[in-house]
Amino acid sequence: MHNSELMRIVWCNGDLIEKFRRYRFEKNPEHLNRTHIQNLMSSIPVGFEIKKVDDEIANEPSFYELSEDFVSQFESIDDFIKRGVGYAILHEGKVVAVATSFSVYDSGIEIEIATHPEYRRKGLATIVASALILDCLDSGKYPSWDGANSESVELAKKLGYVLMVMAVHHAIQT
């Protein structure tokens, strides 16, 4: 189980109840400074490349090793390519960090980000998130951020998002 500092499991009448925190950020495009975000995106390390997610990247096994959720809310990869958006960082042909639209709605997207454990702490999540956010702003869509852990909260703040509320949620698994 990940995020042990944020999650607690209890038993109730034989059912497993998972308690977890989510962090919601204000939805205000004025908080997202384009110049600042462009500067964050410009620091890609040597030997890495950033690409918009296309059919080739979306069908790459290393894409799914990071998260099956990148395209899970779409009917197919083609549907994701048509309606969604995403950016990937590749290293030696392997997808090592991705930011995509987990879901889409009329005026925006919900962001999904993952970085391969061996490539964390290199600024890659910042770079792919920046590319995705700029793409959204350019197309008139709001890139909504909802954090699941302290790392996500810190990344959101670095990008310009303003924390609105922390909420406790419960999931029941039977």
N, C-alpha and C positions, 0 to 999 in steps of 0.2 A: 504494500500500500504506500502511496506517495503522500507527501505533505502531512506527515504525522503530527506536526505541531498544530495543524488546522483541523484535523479530523479526529473524531472519537467514535468508537463503535460501542453500542450497547445492545443488550438482548431484552426484548419485551414480548411476552407471550409467545415465545418461540420464534419470533421474527427478528431479523437483523435490521436495526435502525442505524443508519449512518448519518452523523451530524457533521456538517461541513460549512465553511464560510465562503461567501462570494463577495467580491468587492465591486461596486458599481461606480462608474465615473460619470461626471456631467457630460451631457451631449451638447457641446458648444464648439462649433468649428473655429471660433475666434481664439480658443486655447491652443490650437494647432498652428504654430508658427512655421510657415513653409520654408523659410530660409534656415531656421534651426534644424528642421527635419532633413533638409537637403544636406546640410553639413554633417549630420549624423550618418547619413547614407554614404558619404564620400570616403569613409575610412575602411573600405573592404581590404582585408589582408592580401598580400601578394600570393598568387597561386589559387585564389578563390575567384569565382565568377558568379554574378547574379543574373538570373534569367526569369522572364515571365513564365508562369506555369502554362505549358502547352500539352498537347497529346503525348509527346515523347516523355516529358518530365512526369506527367500524371500517370503514365504506365510504367515508370521506373520502379523496381522493387524497393529501392532505398527511400523512395517517397512514402510508401506505405509503412515501412519500418518505423518511421518517425511518428506517424499517427494515421489510423484508419479514418479519423474524423475529418480529414481535409476535404473530402468530397462526399461524405456520408449523407448529407442532407440534400443531395441532388439525385436525380433519377439515374444518371450515368456520368461518365467522364465527359462525354460530349455535352451533356446538359450543363456540367460545371464550366466547361470551356466557353459555352455560349452565354451563361448568365452570371457566373462567378468570376472571381479574379484571385490570382495568387502570384507570389514570387518565391523563388527558390535560390539558395546558394549551393553551388556545386564545388566540390574539391576532388580532383582526379576522377571526374565523371560521376561521382557519387553525390546524391542529394544529402546535404548535411544540416540544412536549416530551411524552414518553410514558414511563410505567413500566407494564409488564404482567407477567403470569405467562408466561414463555417456555414453561414446562412445569409440569404439576401432578402431584403424587403424594399418597398417602393423607393424610399429615400436613403437607403444605406445598406451596410453589411454588419455582421458580427464577426469579429476577428478570431482566428485560430492560429496559434504559433507553436512550433516545436523545433528544438535543436537536438541533434544527436549528442548523447552524453559525452563522447570523446571530443566534441567541438565546442563545448560550452565555455563561457568566460572569455570569448574572443570578440564579443560585440556583434556576432552574427544575427542574433534575434533582433537587435536594434536596427541593423541594416535592412533585413527583410521586412520588418514592421514599417520602417520608414518608406520603403519602396511601395508597399501596399497602401499606406496612408496617403502618400502623394498621388498615387493613381486614383484613389477614391476622391480626393479633393478635386483633382483635375476633371473628373467625370461627374461632379456634382452629387456624389454619394457620401454619406457620413460614415466613417469607420468607427463603429461602436466598440468600446472596450469593456469587458467584464472579466475581472481577475479572479483566479482561483487560489492564488498563493502570494506570498510576500515578494517573490521574484517578479511575478507579473505586475504587481502593484508598483514596484520600483521602476520597472521598464516603462510602464504607462506614464508615470510621473516624469521620467526622463524625456519622453516624447512630447510632453506638454499637457497630458490629461490631468484633470483635477478630480481627486477622490470625492465622491458624494456620500456614500454610505457603505458600511459593511453589514451584510445580512447573514443570519444563520439559517441554513436550509436543512431539511431532513429527507432522507430517501429510505424507503422501506423495501427490503429485499426479503422475499419469502421463499 
